[in-house]
Amino acid sequence: MKILVFQHVAVEHPGSFRDIIAAQGHSLHQVELDEGDPIPPLAGFDVLLVMGGPMDVWQEDIHPWLKAEKSAIRDWVSAGRPYLGMCLGEQLLADAMGGAVALMTAPPEVGMSEVRLAPDPIFTGMPALCTCFQWHGAEVTALPPDARLLATSAGCAVQGFAIGYHAYGLQFHLELTAATATEWGALPEYAAALEAVKGAGAMQRLQAEVEANLGALQAAASQVFSNLLGIAETIIATKSAEPQG
């Protein structure tokens, strides 16, 4: 399959998902929207993967490319095509499809967390309580029409949702590599949130948390992302079998 990736800052890339994509023989096309990369024709791709970023969904005046991105997401998901959004990618899915996103009333979530998962094909093989990584100060406050809530936690009511059985948004991160926390901590917006939540010297403690949990994170990433690719393959096969014309 051909996987199209929307990125919003260079350090928020597919991370450990890239190893799964390569191992399964799929191809990856990354579009760096914040650097002015144009959105290519969508017809040439099978899966849309939308990553995180330091901007917010409502900042179209600062980041005008958000309008085109939301339009592309809306067209893609409305056509029943496979989608996975992580963090900002979840929020963009909600906003594009008629939900709502706002700043959290609680402090930003930064660091290791546990999220409760509902039964769903994307979570096949996962425990009900998932160890994951958080770094966000906004959240989905209203689901799009007909969306299903799939994951929640004490700190954030909407940690994951789905539209149909083809479009998924996850507020939390599974795709970490050993370098992710340090790379994200170098972004001023993320560094400010980290210090506000965890105090001075938090980066060293955060990196230690990630290293201690990296095996569990990558195992979960492999399971969930492989499930998503399996869902995508089924959708593509079903559409190919439908009568044409």
ROGU-571256 format. One record per residue (C-alpha): x, y, z. Coordinates in Angstrom, 1 decimal, padded with zeros to 4 digits. Each point is the difference from the previous one (the first is absolute). Last residue first. Layout:
+--------+--------+--------+
:      u :      v :      w :
+--------+--------+--------+
:      X :      Y :      Z :
...
+--------+--------+--------+
***
This chain:
+--------+--------+--------+
:      u :      v :      w :
+--------+--------+--------+
: -019.6 :  001.8 : -013.2 :
:  002.1 : -002.5 :  001.9 :
: -001.3 : -003.0 :  001.9 :
:  001.5 : -000.2 :  003.5 :
:  003.0 : -002.4 :  000.4 :
:  002.6 :  002.7 :  000.0 :
: -002.0 :  001.9 :  002.7 :
:  000.1 : -003.1 :  002.2 :
:  003.7 : -000.6 : -000.5 :
:  000.8 :  003.6 :  000.8 :
: -002.1 : -000.1 :  003.2 :
:  001.6 : -003.3 :  001.1 :
:  003.5 :  001.3 : -000.6 :
: -000.8 :  003.2 :  002.0 :
: -001.3 : -002.0 :  002.9 :
:  003.2 : -002.1 : -000.1 :
:  002.1 :  003.2 : -000.1 :
: -001.9 :  001.3 :  003.1 :
:  000.6 : -003.3 :  001.8 :
:  003.7 :  000.2 : -000.8 :
:  000.0 :  003.6 :  001.4 :
: -001.6 : -001.2 :  003.2 :
:  002.2 : -003.0 :  000.6 :
:  003.3 :  001.5 : -001.0 :
: -000.7 :  003.2 :  001.9 :
: -000.9 : -002.1 :  003.1 :
:  003.3 : -001.9 : -000.2 :
:  001.8 :  003.3 : -000.5 :
: -001.5 :  001.6 :  003.0 :
:  000.5 : -003.1 :  002.2 :
:  003.7 : -000.1 : -001.0 :
:  000.5 :  003.7 :  000.5 :
: -001.4 :  000.1 :  003.5 :
:  003.2 :  000.5 :  002.0 :
:  001.6 :  002.1 : -002.8 :
: -003.1 :  002.2 : -000.1 :
:  000.0 :  000.6 :  003.7 :
:  003.8 :  000.8 :  000.0 :
: -000.6 :  002.5 : -002.8 :
: -002.6 :  001.7 :  002.1 :
:  002.2 :  000.2 :  003.0 :
:  002.8 :  001.6 : -002.1 :
: -002.5 :  002.4 : -001.6 :
: -001.5 :  001.1 :  003.3 :
:  002.9 :  002.0 :  001.2 :
: -002.2 :  002.8 :  001.2 :
: -003.7 : -000.8 :  000.6 :
: -002.2 : -002.9 : -001.1 :
: -003.1 :  001.7 : -001.4 :
:  001.2 :  003.5 : -000.8 :
:  003.4 : -001.3 : -001.0 :
: -001.4 : -002.5 : -002.5 :
: -002.5 :  002.5 : -001.4 :
:  002.8 :  002.6 : -000.6 :
:  002.2 : -002.6 : -001.6 :
: -002.8 : -001.1 : -002.3 :
: -000.5 :  003.5 : -001.4 :
:  003.8 :  000.7 : -000.2 :
:  000.7 : -003.2 : -002.0 :
:  003.1 : -001.7 :  001.4 :
: -002.1 : -002.2 :  002.3 :
: -001.4 : -001.7 : -003.1 :
:  003.4 : -001.2 : -001.1 :
:  000.9 : -001.2 :  003.6 :
: -003.3 : -001.8 :  000.4 :
:  000.3 : -001.7 : -003.4 :
:  003.6 : -001.3 :  000.1 :
: -000.6 : -003.5 :  001.3 :
: -002.8 : -000.4 : -002.5 :
: -003.7 :  000.8 :  000.6 :
: -002.9 : -001.1 : -002.1 :
: -002.5 : -000.7 :  002.8 :
: -001.3 :  003.6 :  000.6 :
: -003.3 :  001.0 :  001.5 :
: -002.8 :  002.0 : -001.5 :
: -000.9 : -002.9 : -002.3 :
: -002.3 :  000.6 : -003.0 :
: -001.3 : -002.8 : -002.2 :
: -001.8 :  000.0 : -003.4 :
: -000.9 : -003.3 : -001.7 :
: -002.5 : -001.8 :  002.3 :
: -002.6 :  002.7 :  000.0 :
:  001.4 :  003.2 :  001.5 :
:  002.2 : -001.0 :  002.9 :
:  001.0 :  001.5 :  003.3 :
:  003.0 :  000.3 :  002.3 :
:  001.2 :  001.7 :  003.2 :
: -003.2 :  001.9 :  000.4 :
: -000.6 :  000.6 :  003.7 :
:  003.5 :  001.3 :  000.8 :
:  001.7 : -000.1 :  003.4 :
: -001.8 : -003.0 :  001.5 :
:  000.3 : -001.9 : -003.2 :
: -002.0 : -000.9 : -003.1 :
:  000.1 : -002.2 : -003.1 :
: -002.5 : -001.1 : -002.7 :
: -002.8 :  002.5 : -000.1 :
: -002.0 : -000.7 : -003.2 :
: -000.7 :  002.7 : -002.6 :
: -003.6 :  000.4 : -001.2 :
:  000.2 :  003.8 : -000.3 :
:  003.5 :  001.3 :  000.8 :
:  001.1 : -000.3 :  003.7 :
: -000.1 :  003.1 :  002.2 :
:  002.8 :  001.3 :  002.3 :
:  003.0 : -001.5 : -001.9 :
:  003.1 :  001.1 :  001.9 :
:  002.6 :  002.7 :  000.2 :
:  003.2 :  000.2 :  002.1 :
:  001.7 : -003.1 : -001.3 :
:  003.0 : -002.3 :  000.6 :
: -001.0 : -003.5 :  001.1 :
:  001.7 : -003.4 : -000.2 :
: -001.7 : -003.4 :  000.3 :
: -000.6 : -003.0 :  002.3 :
: -003.3 : -001.6 : -001.0 :
: -002.7 : -001.2 :  002.4 :
: -002.5 : -002.4 : -001.7 :
:  002.9 : -002.1 : -001.3 :
:  000.7 :  000.0 : -003.7 :
: -000.3 : -002.9 : -002.4 :
: -002.7 :  001.6 : -002.1 :
:  000.1 :  003.8 :  000.7 :
: -000.7 :  001.1 : -003.6 :
: -002.8 : -002.5 : -000.3 :
: -001.8 :  001.5 :  003.0 :
: -000.6 : -000.7 :  003.7 :
:  000.3 :  003.1 :  002.0 :
:  003.4 :  001.2 :  001.3 :
:  000.9 :  001.5 :  003.4 :
:  003.0 :  002.3 : -000.2 :
:  003.1 : -000.1 :  002.2 :
:  002.5 :  002.8 :  000.0 :
:  003.7 :  000.8 : -000.5 :
:  000.9 :  003.6 : -000.5 :
: -001.7 :  003.3 : -000.6 :
: -003.7 :  000.8 :  000.3 :
: -000.7 :  003.7 :  000.0 :
: -001.6 :  001.4 :  003.2 :
: -003.8 : -000.5 :  000.3 :
: -002.3 :  002.3 : -001.9 :
:  001.4 : -001.4 : -003.2 :
:  000.1 :  002.3 : -002.9 :
: -002.8 : -000.6 : -002.5 :
: -001.0 : -002.4 : -002.8 :
: -003.5 : -000.5 : -001.4 :
: -001.7 : -002.6 : -002.3 :
: -001.3 :  000.5 : -003.5 :
:  002.2 : -002.3 : -002.2 :
:  002.9 :  002.3 : -000.5 :
:  000.2 :  001.0 :  003.7 :
:  000.0 : -003.6 :  001.2 :
:  002.5 : -001.2 : -002.6 :
:  002.2 :  003.0 :  000.7 :
:  000.0 : -000.8 :  003.7 :
:  001.0 : -003.6 : -000.6 :
:  002.9 :  001.1 : -002.3 :
:  001.0 :  002.5 :  002.7 :
:  000.5 : -003.0 :  002.3 :
:  000.3 : -002.9 : -002.5 :
: -002.3 : -000.3 : -003.0 :
: -000.6 : -003.3 : -001.8 :
: -002.1 : -000.2 : -003.2 :
: -001.2 : -002.8 : -002.3 :
: -002.4 :  001.2 : -002.8 :
: -003.8 :  000.3 :  000.4 :
: -000.4 :  002.8 : -002.6 :
: -001.1 :  002.3 :  002.8 :
:  003.4 : -000.7 :  001.7 :
:  002.1 :  001.1 : -003.0 :
: -002.2 :  003.0 : -000.9 :
:  000.0 :  001.3 :  003.6 :
:  003.8 : -000.6 :  000.4 :
:  000.7 :  001.9 : -003.2 :
: -002.1 :  002.9 :  001.1 :
:  001.6 :  000.0 :  003.4 :
:  003.4 :  000.1 : -001.7 :
: -001.0 :  002.8 : -002.3 :
: -001.2 :  002.1 :  002.9 :
:  003.1 : -000.8 :  002.1 :
:  002.2 :  001.4 : -002.7 :
: -000.9 :  003.5 :  001.3 :
:  002.3 : -000.5 :  003.1 :
: -000.2 :  003.2 :  002.0 :
: -003.5 :  001.0 : -001.2 :
: -001.0 : -003.6 :  000.1 :
:  000.8 : -000.4 :  003.6 :
: -003.2 : -001.8 :  001.0 :
:  001.5 : -003.5 : -000.3 :
:  002.8 :  000.8 :  002.4 :
:  003.7 :  000.1 : -000.7 :
:  002.8 : -002.0 :  001.7 :
: -000.4 : -003.1 : -002.2 :
: -001.3 : -003.5 : -000.2 :
: -000.2 : -002.4 : -002.9 :
: -002.6 : -000.8 : -002.7 :
:  000.2 : -003.4 : -001.7 :
: -002.1 : -000.4 : -003.2 :
: -000.2 : -003.5 : -001.5 :
: -000.5 : -001.2 : -003.6 :
:  001.7 :  002.7 : -002.1 :
: -000.1 :  001.1 : -003.7 :
: -003.5 :  001.5 :  000.2 :
:  001.1 :  002.6 :  002.5 :
:  001.6 :  002.3 : -002.5 :
:  003.0 :  001.5 :  001.8 :
: -000.3 :  002.5 :  002.9 :
:  002.6 :  002.7 : -000.6 :
:  003.1 :  000.2 :  002.1 :
:  000.2 :  003.5 :  001.5 :
:  002.3 : -000.7 :  003.0 :
: -002.9 : -000.3 :  002.5 :
: -001.6 : -002.6 : -002.3 :
:  002.9 : -002.4 :  000.0 :
: -001.4 : -002.8 : -002.2 :
:  001.4 : -003.5 :  000.5 :
: -000.5 : -002.7 : -002.5 :
:  000.4 : -003.6 :  001.4 :
:  000.0 : -003.3 : -001.8 :
: -001.2 : -003.4 :  001.2 :
:  002.1 : -003.1 :  000.2 :
: -001.2 : -001.3 :  003.3 :
:  003.4 :  000.4 :  001.7 :
:  000.3 :  003.5 : -001.4 :
: -003.4 :  001.2 :  001.3 :
:  000.7 : -001.6 :  003.4 :
:  003.4 :  001.7 :  000.2 :
: -001.5 :  003.3 : -000.9 :
: -002.6 : -000.3 :  002.7 :
:  002.9 :  000.4 :  002.5 :
:  000.0 :  003.7 : -000.7 :
: -002.7 :  001.2 : -002.3 :
:  001.3 :  003.5 :  000.0 :
: -000.3 :  002.8 :  002.6 :
:  003.6 :  001.3 : -000.2 :
: -000.6 :  001.7 : -003.3 :
: -003.0 :  002.1 :  001.0 :
: -003.5 : -000.2 : -001.3 :
:  000.1 : -003.4 : -001.8 :
: -002.6 : -001.4 : -002.3 :
:  000.9 : -003.6 : -000.9 :
: -001.3 : -001.8 : -003.1 :
:  000.3 : -003.8 :  000.0 :
:  000.2 : -002.0 : -003.2 :
: -001.0 : -003.6 :  000.5 :
+--------+--------+--------+
***
